[in-house]
Amino acid sequence: MTQHSPPFKTLQSHPDITVEAGIPLSTCGTFQVGGPAKILITCGTPEALAKVRALAAELPPPLAFIGAGSNILFADTGWPGTLVRYTTDTFTPPRPLPDGSWRVNAAIQLDALAAWACDQGIKGWEAFSGIPGTVGGAVVGNAGAWGVQMEHMLCAVHGWDAAGQPRDWTADDCAFTYRDSRLKHDGSWVGEITLLPLPGDPQQQQTERARILALRAEKHPDWRTTPCIGSFFKNIQPSSAAERRQAAGWFLEQVGAKTETEGGAAVYEKHANILIKAAPTCTATDVHRLALRLQQRVHEKFNIQLEREIQTLGF
Ligand SMILES: Cc1cc2nc3c(=O)[nH]c(=O)nc-3n(C[C@H](O)[C@H](O)[C@H](O)COP(=O)(O)OP(=O)(O)OC[C@H]3O[C@@H](n4cnc5c(N)ncnc54)[C@H](O)[C@@H]3O)c2cc1C
């Protein structure tokens, strides 16, 4: 199949869809590593995504789906089939629904939605301030911070199941757990969400948002200058309701992670659970090897198997 064959012609004629060949995945995510995708399809509206979904079976396999790539490590070998990227930097304001809830395009950036919700006085969203990535990526990964997770904020999720059937899922259908959901694993595509209209106070939320953004700037790297994909490993789940989740970063710090490097990959000096691209020569293989070594060290010292929070593509 060439870029001029029928499904591509139909997609390329849509004003909100771009189809490209051989684009490096290093340009599709916040770690800025990874080889080329055979075909990259980018769109940012539910209408455009519906078009892509309808033609998905005709696109060169294997087919993969991403948002802004802020939680994915792309392989140096790239992606041998079609990668659909659902993300936009253009903020489309959520649509009010008669019952007081709001319908949101899942391709918009989570931080932009957080800013909007604070201005509107829709409670809870201030917690997501400064988290990179799309609303869709946040839903499937049940993103969270400051004790608030996406599962607390939704009434419904709208998209397509793996067979391409349009679906409306309730929060229960999504089977959310810590940084996970059923949708992350079953080939579903999220096009929109409906958010709960929890009443808040714009002024209080804006103040809280500013506080959270300042804290993030202090503790987290800015991925634009220090490429990364956030926390690499999941925190340790409690074995009983009486226990608290234990930070993976603490265990990593105990094994000296902060001074570890591999090729151009390193550990962020202020946060042992964040791996960074410390040199332009850094490859995905460097990051992968460093992560394996850290995992092994923690296992040897604490008999704990750290589980990856990030996703990988093409390994
Ligand atoms: C500096 C930094 C700080 C971060 N801080 C946090 C934090 O505090 N809390 C937190 O939870 N995360 C954090 N992250 C991780 C990341 O920002 C979130 O996981 C984010 O929600 C991922 O969204 P994305 O659009 O980039 O998803 P991607 O990385 O593109 O994709 C992640 C997964 O979601 C799937 N996916 C994406 N969009 C859709 C969709 N529309 N439908 C179906 N599946 C989809 C992909 O297939 C993939 O499996 C941080 C990352 C960075 C770089």
The ligand as an ORCA input file, in Angstrom:
! r2SCAN-3c Opt
* xyz 0 1
  C       7.105     15.919     33.401
  C       5.976     14.899     33.489
  C       5.191     14.865     34.634
  C       4.142     13.927     34.732
  N       3.376     13.917     35.866
  C       2.352     13.022     35.971
  C       1.520     13.012     37.144
  O       1.678     13.800     38.077
  N       0.529     12.086     37.196
  C       0.290     11.191     36.186
  O      -0.632     10.372     36.293
  N       1.069     11.189     35.068
  C       2.084     12.077     34.930
  N       2.876     12.073     33.802
  C       2.662     11.061     32.754
  C       1.737     11.534     31.601
  O       1.742     12.922     31.509
  C       0.316     11.043     31.771
  O       0.308      9.646     31.868
  C      -0.587     11.479     30.603
  O      -1.925     11.359     31.042
  C      -0.407     10.674     29.333
  O      -1.196     11.262     28.281
  P      -0.710     11.193     26.754
  O      -1.739     11.828     25.913
  O       0.663     11.733     26.632
  O      -0.724      9.620     26.533
  P       0.347      8.764     25.705
  O       1.652      8.792     26.440
  O       0.344      9.179     24.293
  O      -0.302      7.312     25.827
  C      -0.330      6.631     27.064
  C      -1.242      5.408     26.915
  O      -2.570      5.854     26.698
  C      -3.095      5.370     25.448
  N      -3.914      6.450     24.892
  C      -3.574      7.756     24.737
  N      -4.625      8.460     24.286
  C      -5.652      7.587     24.135
  C      -7.008      7.707     23.694
  N      -7.538      8.879     23.320
  N      -7.765      6.577     23.646
  C      -7.258      5.374     24.011
  N      -5.998      5.199     24.449
  C      -5.198      6.298     24.506
  C      -1.875      4.999     24.617
  O      -2.202      3.966     23.727
  C      -0.904      4.533     25.711
  O      -1.176      3.195     26.068
  C       3.915     13.013     33.668
  C       4.716     13.071     32.506
  C       5.734     14.008     32.418
  C       6.554     14.061     31.161
*
